[in-house]
């Protein structure tokens, strides 16, 4: 009888110890995830502030990052006259370009084109950026051979400007 009571106490202690270890691991993972996402949150806030100051963007409906040759952040949202705009800036928030969302090919059209023409297995991102002084869409995706690829399209027409496969 006494041996059974001791065994139960030992089992409870073991269960408590395991529960505490699992809880500590879960809390640690949550903290690591929060810390890992901090730079992107900061970039979004800084980009929105720049877009608000330079182009009068009222709110950010979308945020994109492209990182092919240079890093560009894009904020999409309405300006003071309620016209939907993209504000594209480099990572230092110095080079700023504004384009109307309606003046170019849509993001979904570029995604469909990459899916169909390039036989993308998985689209990683499609974001507005600047390439050789032109406003472009840069699509990054994984092809059917699981290779990382980039396809650059002219923003206004959707014309293909550059295709990089197997990065």
PyMOL commands that set and color helices and strands:
alter all, ss='L'
color gray80, all
select helices_A, chain A and resi 2-55+101-103+107-117
alter helices_A, ss='H'
color red, helices_A
select strands_A, chain A and resi 62-67+71-78+84-90+96-100+120-131+134-143+148-154+160-164
alter strands_A, ss='S'
color yellow, strands_A
deselect
rebuild
show_as cartoon
